[in-house]
């Protein structure tokens, strides 16, 4: 398994996570400033895409089979014991939220984005679970 590629993607995840933390609005009112809002939306999108990329790399590297879709990636990771059931569910929700950001299904609900900013620790948990897997592998 090419751990270097996965670690490189984890580093990227951490970089974007730190960027998001550095601009994190302290209040909903602060979030509503257009530059803050767009920055947060974009960083959330990129973070979620990093999670999906890391998941895809692991499934490919371990030859866990061709996923039928992105959600199947997360099922395979859980089945192999790489991520917990709770994390798999969080990743699935992240992916759904990313689709809202990217495809703008309806108008993006500012309150929904602001609430998702509070779930930043989910990215940190994902990173920890992947790093624990890499140590064991």
Residue pairs with C-beta under 8 A, 6 or more apart in sequence:
1 61
1 62
1 137
2 57
2 61
3 134
3 137
5 57
5 61
6 54
6 57
6 58
6 61
6 130
6 134
7 134
9 50
9 53
9 54
9 57
10 54
10 127
10 130
10 131
12 50
13 47
13 50
13 51
13 54
13 123
13 126
13 127
14 127
16 43
16 46
16 47
16 50
17 47
17 120
17 123
17 124
17 127
19 43
20 40
20 43
20 44
20 47
20 117
20 120
21 120
23 36
23 39
23 40
23 43
24 40
24 117
24 120
25 31
25 33
25 36
25 40
25 114
25 117
28 110
28 111
28 114
30 36
31 37
31 40
31 110
31 113
31 114
31 117
32 110
37 110
37 113
40 113
40 117
41 101
41 108
41 113
44 97
44 98
44 101
44 113
44 116
44 117
45 98
45 101
45 102
47 123
48 94
48 95
48 97
48 98
48 101
49 98
51 91
51 94
51 123
51 126
52 70
52 73
52 91
52 95
52 98
54 126
54 130
55 70
55 73
55 74
55 77
55 91
56 67
56 70
56 73
58 64
58 77
58 82
58 130
58 133
59 65
59 67
59 73
59 76
59 77
62 80
64 76
64 79
64 80
65 76
67 73
67 76
70 95
71 92
71 95
74 83
74 88
74 91
74 92
74 95
75 88
77 83
77 88
78 84
78 85
78 87
78 88
81 133
82 129
82 130
82 133
83 91
83 126
83 129
83 130
83 133
84 129
87 122
87 125
87 126
87 129
90 119
90 122
90 125
90 126
91 126
94 122
97 112
97 116
99 105
100 106
100 108
100 112
101 108
101 113
